[in-house]
Amino acid sequence: MLLDLKTVSPLPNFQLDLEFENGEQRRFDMRPLLVMKPWNRIATPALFERVRVDYGTAVWPGEIDIAPETLYDDSVPLPQPESN
């Protein structure tokens, strides 16, 4: 099942908060990827924070992106607020 990314929010320490089209909210750690090409080009906070959603995935300036299935498979679910 391929899920498109709906929203992305950059966090300190090269983390991304993600929301997918099914409503799931997850957190992805970019640090392991930042030592590899092409992601090494966004390994500064100023560039990393310029992430946006385009074509259903996370995209940075310079045509740098990451597959949505990688974002989903390698992320962890965020705790959901308890409803009363």
PyMOL Python script that loads the backbone (N, CA, C, O; Angstrom):
from pymol import cmd

cmd.read_pdbstr("""\
ATOM      1  N   MET A   1       0.847  -1.191   0.000  1.00  0.00           N
ATOM      2  CA  MET A   1       0.000   0.000   0.000  1.00  0.00           C
ATOM      3  C   MET A   1       0.880   1.237   0.000  1.00  0.00           C
ATOM      4  O   MET A   1       1.719   1.412   0.884  1.00  0.00           O
ATOM      5  N   LEU A   2       0.691   2.077  -0.973  1.00  0.00           N
ATOM      6  CA  LEU A   2       1.455   3.312  -1.067  1.00  0.00           C
ATOM      7  C   LEU A   2       0.626   4.462  -0.532  1.00  0.00           C
ATOM      8  O   LEU A   2      -0.481   4.726  -1.001  1.00  0.00           O
ATOM      9  N   LEU A   3       1.182   5.139   0.458  1.00  0.00           N
ATOM     10  CA  LEU A   3       0.487   6.273   1.057  1.00  0.00           C
ATOM     11  C   LEU A   3       1.205   7.561   0.700  1.00  0.00           C
ATOM     12  O   LEU A   3       2.425   7.655   0.834  1.00  0.00           O
ATOM     13  N   ASP A   4       0.459   8.543   0.250  1.00  0.00           N
ATOM     14  CA  ASP A   4       1.046   9.851   0.000  1.00  0.00           C
ATOM     15  C   ASP A   4       1.193  10.617   1.301  1.00  0.00           C
ATOM     16  O   ASP A   4       0.400  10.472   2.231  1.00  0.00           O
ATOM     17  N   LEU A   5       2.218  11.427   1.334  1.00  0.00           N
ATOM     18  CA  LEU A   5       2.439  12.325   2.454  1.00  0.00           C
ATOM     19  C   LEU A   5       1.518  13.529   2.300  1.00  0.00           C
ATOM     20  O   LEU A   5       1.378  14.082   1.209  1.00  0.00           O
ATOM     21  N   LYS A   6       0.894  13.927   3.404  1.00  0.00           N
ATOM     22  CA  LYS A   6      -0.025  15.060   3.381  1.00  0.00           C
ATOM     23  C   LYS A   6       0.643  16.319   3.937  1.00  0.00           C
ATOM     24  O   LYS A   6       0.544  17.390   3.340  1.00  0.00           O
ATOM     25  N   THR A   7       1.326  16.189   5.085  1.00  0.00           N
ATOM     26  CA  THR A   7       2.034  17.326   5.672  1.00  0.00           C
ATOM     27  C   THR A   7       3.387  16.862   6.199  1.00  0.00           C
ATOM     28  O   THR A   7       3.566  15.697   6.556  1.00  0.00           O
ATOM     29  N   VAL A   8       4.334  17.797   6.240  1.00  0.00           N
ATOM     30  CA  VAL A   8       5.656  17.531   6.801  1.00  0.00           C
ATOM     31  C   VAL A   8       6.072  18.740   7.620  1.00  0.00           C
ATOM     32  O   VAL A   8       5.890  19.879   7.189  1.00  0.00           O
ATOM     33  N   SER A   9       6.630  18.496   8.802  1.00  0.00           N
ATOM     34  CA  SER A   9       7.124  19.558   9.663  1.00  0.00           C
ATOM     35  C   SER A   9       8.540  19.215  10.100  1.00  0.00           C
ATOM     36  O   SER A   9       8.760  18.174  10.720  1.00  0.00           O
ATOM     37  N   PRO A  10       9.515  20.090   9.781  1.00  0.00           N
ATOM     38  CA  PRO A  10      10.883  19.836  10.241  1.00  0.00           C
ATOM     39  C   PRO A  10      11.010  20.113  11.730  1.00  0.00           C
ATOM     40  O   PRO A  10      10.408  21.054  12.246  1.00  0.00           O
ATOM     41  N   LEU A  11      11.785  19.302  12.413  1.00  0.00           N
ATOM     42  CA  LEU A  11      12.034  19.447  13.837  1.00  0.00           C
ATOM     43  C   LEU A  11      13.540  19.572  14.059  1.00  0.00           C
ATOM     44  O   LEU A  11      14.326  19.271  13.161  1.00  0.00           O
ATOM     45  N   PRO A  12      13.950  20.019  15.269  1.00  0.00           N
ATOM     46  CA  PRO A  12      15.384  20.035  15.560  1.00  0.00           C
ATOM     47  C   PRO A  12      15.977  18.631  15.442  1.00  0.00           C
ATOM     48  O   PRO A  12      15.263  17.630  15.511  1.00  0.00           O
ATOM     49  N   ASN A  13      17.259  18.582  15.269  1.00  0.00           N
ATOM     50  CA  ASN A  13      17.989  17.310  15.228  1.00  0.00           C
ATOM     51  C   ASN A  13      17.627  16.459  14.014  1.00  0.00           C
ATOM     52  O   ASN A  13      17.698  15.231  14.058  1.00  0.00           O
ATOM     53  N   PHE A  14      17.232  17.138  12.917  1.00  0.00           N
ATOM     54  CA  PHE A  14      16.975  16.479  11.634  1.00  0.00           C
ATOM     55  C   PHE A  14      15.892  15.409  11.709  1.00  0.00           C
ATOM     56  O   PHE A  14      16.021  14.335  11.120  1.00  0.00           O
ATOM     57  N   GLN A  15      14.828  15.716  12.439  1.00  0.00           N
ATOM     58  CA  GLN A  15      13.647  14.857  12.518  1.00  0.00           C
ATOM     59  C   GLN A  15      12.536  15.494  11.674  1.00  0.00           C
ATOM     60  O   GLN A  15      12.488  16.712  11.503  1.00  0.00           O
ATOM     61  N   LEU A  16      11.665  14.659  11.162  1.00  0.00           N
ATOM     62  CA  LEU A  16      10.488  15.132  10.426  1.00  0.00           C
ATOM     63  C   LEU A  16       9.240  14.565  11.073  1.00  0.00           C
ATOM     64  O   LEU A  16       9.153  13.362  11.319  1.00  0.00           O
ATOM     65  N   ASP A  17       8.276  15.428  11.348  1.00  0.00           N
ATOM     66  CA  ASP A  17       6.944  14.957  11.722  1.00  0.00           C
ATOM     67  C   ASP A  17       6.129  14.877  10.441  1.00  0.00           C
ATOM     68  O   ASP A  17       6.080  15.827   9.660  1.00  0.00           O
ATOM     69  N   LEU A  18       5.493  13.731  10.237  1.00  0.00           N
ATOM     70  CA  LEU A  18       4.799  13.435   8.991  1.00  0.00           C
ATOM     71  C   LEU A  18       3.337  13.125   9.256  1.00  0.00           C
ATOM     72  O   LEU A  18       2.990  12.526  10.274  1.00  0.00           O
ATOM     73  N   GLU A  19       2.490  13.537   8.335  1.00  0.00           N
ATOM     74  CA  GLU A  19       1.104  13.064   8.350  1.00  0.00           C
ATOM     75  C   GLU A  19       0.808  12.505   6.968  1.00  0.00           C
ATOM     76  O   GLU A  19       1.016  13.166   5.951  1.00  0.00           O
ATOM     77  N   PHE A  20       0.318  11.272   6.954  1.00  0.00           N
ATOM     78  CA  PHE A  20       0.002  10.603   5.697  1.00  0.00           C
ATOM     79  C   PHE A  20      -1.481  10.731   5.384  1.00  0.00           C
ATOM     80  O   PHE A  20      -2.285  11.098   6.240  1.00  0.00           O
ATOM     81  N   GLU A  21      -1.824  10.420   4.136  1.00  0.00           N
ATOM     82  CA  GLU A  21      -3.207  10.621   3.689  1.00  0.00           C
ATOM     83  C   GLU A  21      -4.222   9.793   4.458  1.00  0.00           C
ATOM     84  O   GLU A  21      -5.411  10.111   4.437  1.00  0.00           O
ATOM     85  N   ASN A  22      -3.778   8.726   5.145  1.00  0.00           N
ATOM     86  CA  ASN A  22      -4.704   7.924   5.947  1.00  0.00           C
ATOM     87  C   ASN A  22      -4.880   8.495   7.353  1.00  0.00           C
ATOM     88  O   ASN A  22      -5.573   7.902   8.179  1.00  0.00           O
ATOM     89  N   GLY A  23      -4.250   9.654   7.631  1.00  0.00           N
ATOM     90  CA  GLY A  23      -4.382  10.299   8.929  1.00  0.00           C
ATOM     91  C   GLY A  23      -3.310   9.902   9.929  1.00  0.00           C
ATOM     92  O   GLY A  23      -3.231  10.486  11.010  1.00  0.00           O
ATOM     93  N   GLU A  24      -2.479   8.914   9.588  1.00  0.00           N
ATOM     94  CA  GLU A  24      -1.408   8.494  10.509  1.00  0.00           C
ATOM     95  C   GLU A  24      -0.364   9.587  10.650  1.00  0.00           C
ATOM     96  O   GLU A  24       0.036  10.228   9.678  1.00  0.00           O
ATOM     97  N   GLN A  25       0.063   9.780  11.892  1.00  0.00           N
ATOM     98  CA  GLN A  25       1.128  10.738  12.176  1.00  0.00           C
ATOM     99  C   GLN A  25       2.344   9.967  12.651  1.00  0.00           C
ATOM    100  O   GLN A  25       2.257   9.140  13.559  1.00  0.00           O
ATOM    101  N   ARG A  26       3.500  10.252  12.015  1.00  0.00           N
ATOM    102  CA  ARG A  26       4.706   9.484  12.287  1.00  0.00           C
ATOM    103  C   ARG A  26       5.910  10.425  12.364  1.00  0.00           C
ATOM    104  O   ARG A  26       5.846  11.567  11.907  1.00  0.00           O
ATOM    105  N   ARG A  27       6.999   9.937  12.943  1.00  0.00           N
ATOM    106  CA  ARG A  27       8.241  10.711  13.031  1.00  0.00           C
ATOM    107  C   ARG A  27       9.361   9.941  12.338  1.00  0.00           C
ATOM    108  O   ARG A  27       9.554   8.745  12.555  1.00  0.00           O
ATOM    109  N   PHE A  28      10.096  10.678  11.488  1.00  0.00           N
ATOM    110  CA  PHE A  28      11.183  10.100  10.699  1.00  0.00           C
ATOM    111  C   PHE A  28      12.500  10.777  11.086  1.00  0.00           C
ATOM    112  O   PHE A  28      12.575  12.002  11.176  1.00  0.00           O
ATOM    113  N   ASP A  29      13.522   9.976  11.309  1.00  0.00           N
ATOM    114  CA  ASP A  29      14.854  10.475  11.656  1.00  0.00           C
ATOM    115  C   ASP A  29      15.708  10.490  10.394  1.00  0.00           C
ATOM    116  O   ASP A  29      16.037   9.435   9.852  1.00  0.00           O
ATOM    117  N   MET A  30      16.068  11.682   9.925  1.00  0.00           N
ATOM    118  CA  MET A  30      16.867  11.822   8.703  1.00  0.00           C
ATOM    119  C   MET A  30      18.363  11.631   8.948  1.00  0.00           C
ATOM    120  O   MET A  30      19.119  11.482   7.988  1.00  0.00           O
ATOM    121  N   ARG A  31      18.811  11.630  10.202  1.00  0.00           N
ATOM    122  CA  ARG A  31      20.256  11.631  10.469  1.00  0.00           C
ATOM    123  C   ARG A  31      21.017  10.514   9.758  1.00  0.00           C
ATOM    124  O   ARG A  31      22.085  10.800   9.218  1.00  0.00           O
ATOM    125  N   PRO A  32      20.551   9.264   9.716  1.00  0.00           N
ATOM    126  CA  PRO A  32      21.334   8.228   9.024  1.00  0.00           C
ATOM    127  C   PRO A  32      21.518   8.512   7.531  1.00  0.00           C
ATOM    128  O   PRO A  32      22.511   8.087   6.940  1.00  0.00           O
ATOM    129  N   LEU A  33      20.574   9.223   6.920  1.00  0.00           N
ATOM    130  CA  LEU A  33      20.651   9.485   5.483  1.00  0.00           C
ATOM    131  C   LEU A  33      21.540  10.669   5.147  1.00  0.00           C
ATOM    132  O   LEU A  33      22.026  10.773   4.020  1.00  0.00           O
ATOM    133  N   LEU A  34      21.760  11.558   6.097  1.00  0.00           N
ATOM    134  CA  LEU A  34      22.465  12.803   5.802  1.00  0.00           C
ATOM    135  C   LEU A  34      23.946  12.622   5.496  1.00  0.00           C
ATOM    136  O   LEU A  34      24.608  13.575   5.083  1.00  0.00           O
ATOM    137  N   VAL A  35      24.476  11.422   5.691  1.00  0.00           N
ATOM    138  CA  VAL A  35      25.872  11.160   5.327  1.00  0.00           C
ATOM    139  C   VAL A  35      25.970  10.647   3.886  1.00  0.00           C
ATOM    140  O   VAL A  35      27.074  10.471   3.371  1.00  0.00           O
ATOM    141  N   MET A  36      24.832  10.407   3.233  1.00  0.00           N
ATOM    142  CA  MET A  36      24.807   9.853   1.880  1.00  0.00           C
ATOM    143  C   MET A  36      24.335  10.903   0.876  1.00  0.00           C
ATOM    144  O   MET A  36      23.622  11.847   1.216  1.00  0.00           O
ATOM    145  N   LYS A  37      24.759  10.703  -0.380  1.00  0.00           N
ATOM    146  CA  LYS A  37      24.251  11.554  -1.453  1.00  0.00           C
ATOM    147  C   LYS A  37      22.846  11.099  -1.792  1.00  0.00           C
ATOM    148  O   LYS A  37      22.581   9.902  -1.689  1.00  0.00           O
ATOM    149  N   PRO A  38      21.934  11.956  -2.186  1.00  0.00           N
ATOM    150  CA  PRO A  38      22.075  13.404  -2.309  1.00  0.00           C
ATOM    151  C   PRO A  38      21.757  14.157  -1.019  1.00  0.00           C
ATOM    152  O   PRO A  38      21.873  15.381  -0.959  1.00  0.00           O
ATOM    153  N   TRP A  39      21.354  13.406   0.018  1.00  0.00           N
ATOM    154  CA  TRP A  39      20.852  14.076   1.240  1.00  0.00           C
ATOM    155  C   TRP A  39      21.941  14.830   1.990  1.00  0.00           C
ATOM    156  O   TRP A  39      21.627  15.688   2.815  1.00  0.00           O
ATOM    157  N   ASN A  40      23.215  14.537   1.728  1.00  0.00           N
ATOM    158  CA  ASN A  40      24.280  15.281   2.389  1.00  0.00           C
ATOM    159  C   ASN A  40      24.217  16.763   2.027  1.00  0.00           C
ATOM    160  O   ASN A  40      24.795  17.592   2.729  1.00  0.00           O
ATOM    161  N   ARG A  41      23.524  17.106   0.943  1.00  0.00           N
ATOM    162  CA  ARG A  41      23.408  18.512   0.544  1.00  0.00           C
ATOM    163  C   ARG A  41      22.412  19.282   1.416  1.00  0.00           C
ATOM    164  O   ARG A  41      22.368  20.511   1.356  1.00  0.00           O
ATOM    165  N   ILE A  42      21.613  18.580   2.221  1.00  0.00           N
ATOM    166  CA  ILE A  42      20.648  19.275   3.101  1.00  0.00           C
ATOM    167  C   ILE A  42      21.008  19.069   4.571  1.00  0.00           C
ATOM    168  O   ILE A  42      20.145  19.175   5.442  1.00  0.00           O
ATOM    169  N   ALA A  43      22.278  18.776   4.849  1.00  0.00           N
ATOM    170  CA  ALA A  43      22.706  18.430   6.207  1.00  0.00           C
ATOM    171  C   ALA A  43      23.014  19.654   7.068  1.00  0.00           C
ATOM    172  O   ALA A  43      23.803  19.567   8.009  1.00  0.00           O
ATOM    173  N   THR A  44      22.401  20.782   6.754  1.00  0.00           N
ATOM    174  CA  THR A  44      22.476  21.941   7.636  1.00  0.00           C
ATOM    175  C   THR A  44      21.047  22.293   8.037  1.00  0.00           C
ATOM    176  O   THR A  44      20.126  22.145   7.234  1.00  0.00           O
ATOM    177  N   PRO A  45      20.854  22.757   9.270  1.00  0.00           N
ATOM    178  CA  PRO A  45      19.483  23.075   9.695  1.00  0.00           C
ATOM    179  C   PRO A  45      18.773  24.043   8.747  1.00  0.00           C
ATOM    180  O   PRO A  45      17.582  23.877   8.480  1.00  0.00           O
ATOM    181  N   ALA A  46      19.480  25.046   8.237  1.00  0.00           N
ATOM    182  CA  ALA A  46      18.832  26.046   7.372  1.00  0.00           C
ATOM    183  C   ALA A  46      18.259  25.413   6.107  1.00  0.00           C
ATOM    184  O   ALA A  46      17.161  25.771   5.682  1.00  0.00           O
ATOM    185  N   LEU A  47      18.980  24.486   5.509  1.00  0.00           N
ATOM    186  CA  LEU A  47      18.470  23.812   4.313  1.00  0.00           C
ATOM    187  C   LEU A  47      17.454  22.744   4.663  1.00  0.00           C
ATOM    188  O   LEU A  47      16.437  22.609   3.982  1.00  0.00           O
ATOM    189  N   PHE A  48      17.711  21.989   5.708  1.00  0.00           N
ATOM    190  CA  PHE A  48      16.801  20.920   6.123  1.00  0.00           C
ATOM    191  C   PHE A  48      15.394  21.465   6.396  1.00  0.00           C
ATOM    192  O   PHE A  48      14.397  20.826   6.058  1.00  0.00           O
ATOM    193  N   GLU A  49      15.327  22.641   7.004  1.00  0.00           N
ATOM    194  CA  GLU A  49      14.036  23.232   7.384  1.00  0.00           C
ATOM    195  C   GLU A  49      13.214  23.702   6.186  1.00  0.00           C
ATOM    196  O   GLU A  49      12.056  24.087   6.351  1.00  0.00           O
ATOM    197  N   ARG A  50      13.787  23.679   4.995  1.00  0.00           N
ATOM    198  CA  ARG A  50      13.062  24.131   3.807  1.00  0.00           C
ATOM    199  C   ARG A  50      12.251  23.010   3.150  1.00  0.00           C
ATOM    200  O   ARG A  50      11.820  23.142   2.004  1.00  0.00           O
ATOM    201  N   VAL A  51      12.049  21.923   3.866  1.00  0.00           N
ATOM    202  CA  VAL A  51      11.276  20.794   3.350  1.00  0.00           C
ATOM    203  C   VAL A  51       9.827  21.199   3.091  1.00  0.00           C
ATOM    204  O   VAL A  51       9.260  22.035   3.796  1.00  0.00           O
ATOM    205  N   ARG A  52       9.250  20.590   2.071  1.00  0.00           N
ATOM    206  CA  ARG A  52       7.833  20.818   1.748  1.00  0.00           C
ATOM    207  C   ARG A  52       7.276  19.517   1.159  1.00  0.00           C
ATOM    208  O   ARG A  52       8.031  18.604   0.826  1.00  0.00           O
ATOM    209  N   VAL A  53       5.975  19.447   1.039  1.00  0.00           N
ATOM    210  CA  VAL A  53       5.334  18.292   0.399  1.00  0.00           C
ATOM    211  C   VAL A  53       5.097  18.631  -1.067  1.00  0.00           C
ATOM    212  O   VAL A  53       4.534  19.677  -1.390  1.00  0.00           O
ATOM    213  N   ASP A  54       5.530  17.742  -1.944  1.00  0.00           N
ATOM    214  CA  ASP A  54       5.276  17.880  -3.368  1.00  0.00           C
ATOM    215  C   ASP A  54       5.145  16.466  -3.938  1.00  0.00           C
ATOM    216  O   ASP A  54       5.928  15.582  -3.592  1.00  0.00           O
ATOM    217  N   TYR A  55       4.173  16.257  -4.796  1.00  0.00           N
ATOM    218  CA  TYR A  55       3.962  14.932  -5.404  1.00  0.00           C
ATOM    219  C   TYR A  55       3.837  13.833  -4.361  1.00  0.00           C
ATOM    220  O   TYR A  55       4.239  12.697  -4.611  1.00  0.00           O
ATOM    221  N   GLY A  56       3.286  14.155  -3.195  1.00  0.00           N
ATOM    222  CA  GLY A  56       3.011  13.139  -2.181  1.00  0.00           C
ATOM    223  C   GLY A  56       4.200  12.710  -1.351  1.00  0.00           C
ATOM    224  O   GLY A  56       4.131  11.702  -0.647  1.00  0.00           O
ATOM    225  N   THR A  57       5.302  13.463  -1.419  1.00  0.00           N
ATOM    226  CA  THR A  57       6.459  13.113  -0.609  1.00  0.00           C
ATOM    227  C   THR A  57       7.202  14.358  -0.142  1.00  0.00           C
ATOM    228  O   THR A  57       6.853  15.474  -0.525  1.00  0.00           O
ATOM    229  N   ALA A  58       8.225  14.166   0.687  1.00  0.00           N
ATOM    230  CA  ALA A  58       9.029  15.283   1.203  1.00  0.00           C
ATOM    231  C   ALA A  58      10.062  15.678   0.158  1.00  0.00           C
ATOM    232  O   ALA A  58      10.769  14.831  -0.390  1.00  0.00           O
ATOM    233  N   VAL A  59      10.139  16.981  -0.110  1.00  0.00           N
ATOM    234  CA  VAL A  59      11.027  17.509  -1.142  1.00  0.00           C
ATOM    235  C   VAL A  59      11.766  18.724  -0.579  1.00  0.00           C
ATOM    236  O   VAL A  59      11.206  19.527   0.168  1.00  0.00           O
ATOM    237  N   TRP A  60      13.049  18.835  -0.963  1.00  0.00           N
ATOM    238  CA  TRP A  60      13.872  19.985  -0.591  1.00  0.00           C
ATOM    239  C   TRP A  60      14.331  20.698  -1.851  1.00  0.00           C
ATOM    240  O   TRP A  60      14.285  20.128  -2.941  1.00  0.00           O
ATOM    241  N   PRO A  61      14.781  21.959  -1.705  1.00  0.00           N
ATOM    242  CA  PRO A  61      15.333  22.658  -2.880  1.00  0.00           C
ATOM    243  C   PRO A  61      16.462  21.838  -3.513  1.00  0.00           C
ATOM    244  O   PRO A  61      17.177  21.111  -2.824  1.00  0.00           O
ATOM    245  N   GLY A  62      16.606  21.968  -4.825  1.00  0.00           N
ATOM    246  CA  GLY A  62      17.633  21.226  -5.537  1.00  0.00           C
ATOM    247  C   GLY A  62      17.159  19.854  -5.973  1.00  0.00           C
ATOM    248  O   GLY A  62      17.968  18.973  -6.264  1.00  0.00           O
ATOM    249  N   GLU A  63      15.818  19.668  -6.021  1.00  0.00           N
ATOM    250  CA  GLU A  63      15.251  18.393  -6.476  1.00  0.00           C
ATOM    251  C   GLU A  63      15.635  17.211  -5.588  1.00  0.00           C
ATOM    252  O   GLU A  63      15.728  16.082  -6.068  1.00  0.00           O
ATOM    253  N   ILE A  64      15.855  17.456  -4.323  1.00  0.00           N
ATOM    254  CA  ILE A  64      16.175  16.384  -3.370  1.00  0.00           C
ATOM    255  C   ILE A  64      14.871  15.912  -2.750  1.00  0.00           C
ATOM    256  O   ILE A  64      14.094  16.713  -2.231  1.00  0.00           O
ATOM    257  N   ASP A  65      14.637  14.605  -2.808  1.00  0.00           N
ATOM    258  CA  ASP A  65      13.421  14.070  -2.206  1.00  0.00           C
ATOM    259  C   ASP A  65      13.714  12.707  -1.611  1.00  0.00           C
ATOM    260  O   ASP A  65      14.834  12.200  -1.677  1.00  0.00           O
ATOM    261  N   ILE A  66      12.686  12.134  -1.033  1.00  0.00           N
ATOM    262  CA  ILE A  66      12.798  10.806  -0.432  1.00  0.00           C
ATOM    263  C   ILE A  66      11.482  10.081  -0.686  1.00  0.00           C
ATOM    264  O   ILE A  66      10.409  10.678  -0.596  1.00  0.00           O
ATOM    265  N   ALA A  67      11.570   8.816  -0.999  1.00  0.00           N
ATOM    266  CA  ALA A  67      10.369   8.059  -1.354  1.00  0.00           C
ATOM    267  C   ALA A  67       9.387   8.010  -0.185  1.00  0.00           C
ATOM    268  O   ALA A  67       9.800   7.812   0.958  1.00  0.00           O
ATOM    269  N   PRO A  68       8.089   8.188  -0.456  1.00  0.00           N
ATOM    270  CA  PRO A  68       7.113   8.154   0.634  1.00  0.00           C
ATOM    271  C   PRO A  68       7.077   6.812   1.352  1.00  0.00           C
ATOM    272  O   PRO A  68       6.810   6.762   2.552  1.00  0.00           O
ATOM    273  N   GLU A  69       7.346   5.709   0.624  1.00  0.00           N
ATOM    274  CA  GLU A  69       7.338   4.407   1.300  1.00  0.00           C
ATOM    275  C   GLU A  69       8.511   4.290   2.267  1.00  0.00           C
ATOM    276  O   GLU A  69       8.392   3.622   3.294  1.00  0.00           O
ATOM    277  N   THR A  70       9.643   4.928   1.959  1.00  0.00           N
ATOM    278  CA  THR A  70      10.774   4.961   2.900  1.00  0.00           C
ATOM    279  C   THR A  70      10.400   5.773   4.132  1.00  0.00           C
ATOM    280  O   THR A  70      10.677   5.369   5.261  1.00  0.00           O
ATOM    281  N   LEU A  71       9.771   6.917   3.908  1.00  0.00           N
ATOM    282  CA  LEU A  71       9.335   7.738   5.036  1.00  0.00           C
ATOM    283  C   LEU A  71       8.406   6.947   5.946  1.00  0.00           C
ATOM    284  O   LEU A  71       8.523   7.009   7.170  1.00  0.00           O
ATOM    285  N   TYR A  72       7.490   6.209   5.348  1.00  0.00           N
ATOM    286  CA  TYR A  72       6.525   5.461   6.146  1.00  0.00           C
ATOM    287  C   TYR A  72       7.184   4.274   6.841  1.00  0.00           C
ATOM    288  O   TYR A  72       7.040   4.092   8.050  1.00  0.00           O
ATOM    289  N   ASP A  73       7.906   3.472   6.068  1.00  0.00           N
ATOM    290  CA  ASP A  73       8.464   2.224   6.609  1.00  0.00           C
ATOM    291  C   ASP A  73       9.519   2.465   7.687  1.00  0.00           C
ATOM    292  O   ASP A  73       9.651   1.665   8.613  1.00  0.00           O
ATOM    293  N   ASP A  74      10.271   3.562   7.573  1.00  0.00           N
ATOM    294  CA  ASP A  74      11.375   3.820   8.504  1.00  0.00           C
ATOM    295  C   ASP A  74      11.027   4.849   9.573  1.00  0.00           C
ATOM    296  O   ASP A  74      11.915   5.340  10.270  1.00  0.00           O
ATOM    297  N   SER A  75       9.745   5.178   9.711  1.00  0.00           N
ATOM    298  CA  SER A  75       9.328   6.132  10.739  1.00  0.00           C
ATOM    299  C   SER A  75       8.610   5.396  11.868  1.00  0.00           C
ATOM    300  O   SER A  75       8.247   4.226  11.747  1.00  0.00           O
ATOM    301  N   VAL A  76       8.421   6.114  12.957  1.00  0.00           N
ATOM    302  CA  VAL A  76       7.731   5.534  14.111  1.00  0.00           C
ATOM    303  C   VAL A  76       6.432   6.299  14.342  1.00  0.00           C
ATOM    304  O   VAL A  76       6.385   7.512  14.136  1.00  0.00           O
ATOM    305  N   PRO A  77       5.380   5.608  14.767  1.00  0.00           N
ATOM    306  CA  PRO A  77       4.110   6.299  15.023  1.00  0.00           C
ATOM    307  C   PRO A  77       4.257   7.297  16.164  1.00  0.00           C
ATOM    308  O   PRO A  77       4.941   7.033  17.153  1.00  0.00           O
ATOM    309  N   LEU A  78       3.616   8.430  16.016  1.00  0.00           N
ATOM    310  CA  LEU A  78       3.567   9.400  17.104  1.00  0.00           C
ATOM    311  C   LEU A  78       2.458   8.990  18.068  1.00  0.00           C
ATOM    312  O   LEU A  78       1.413   8.499  17.643  1.00  0.00           O
ATOM    313  N   PRO A  79       2.683   9.189  19.357  1.00  0.00           N
ATOM    314  CA  PRO A  79       1.603   8.875  20.304  1.00  0.00           C
ATOM    315  C   PRO A  79       0.380   9.724  20.019  1.00  0.00           C
ATOM    316  O   PRO A  79       0.487  10.930  19.795  1.00  0.00           O
ATOM    317  N   GLN A  80      -0.759   9.101  20.027  1.00  0.00           N
ATOM    318  CA  GLN A  80      -2.000   9.818  19.782  1.00  0.00           C
ATOM    319  C   GLN A  80      -2.547  10.363  21.099  1.00  0.00           C
ATOM    320  O   GLN A  80      -2.524   9.674  22.119  1.00  0.00           O
ATOM    321  N   PRO A  81      -3.042  11.606  21.073  1.00  0.00           N
ATOM    322  CA  PRO A  81      -3.635  12.136  22.306  1.00  0.00           C
ATOM    323  C   PRO A  81      -4.824  11.282  22.732  1.00  0.00           C
ATOM    324  O   PRO A  81      -5.616  10.835  21.903  1.00  0.00           O
ATOM    325  N   GLU A  82      -4.930  11.071  24.006  1.00  0.00           N
ATOM    326  CA  GLU A  82      -6.047  10.273  24.512  1.00  0.00           C
ATOM    327  C   GLU A  82      -7.325  11.076  24.452  1.00  0.00           C
ATOM    328  O   GLU A  82      -7.358  12.245  24.835  1.00  0.00           O
ATOM    329  N   SER A  83      -8.385  10.436  23.966  1.00  0.00           N
ATOM    330  CA  SER A  83      -9.668  11.127  23.922  1.00  0.00           C
ATOM    331  C   SER A  83     -10.469  10.750  25.170  1.00  0.00           C
ATOM    332  O   SER A  83     -10.375   9.635  25.682  1.00  0.00           O
ATOM    333  N   ASN A  84     -11.250  11.708  25.634  1.00  0.00           N
ATOM    334  CA  ASN A  84     -12.033  11.482  26.855  1.00  0.00           C
ATOM    335  C   ASN A  84     -13.410  10.987  26.521  1.00  0.00           C
ATOM    336  O   ASN A  84     -14.213  10.741  27.420  1.00  0.00           O
TER     337      ASN A  84
END
""", "prot")
cmd.dss("prot")
cmd.show_as("cartoon", "prot")
cmd.util.cbc("prot")
cmd.orient("prot")
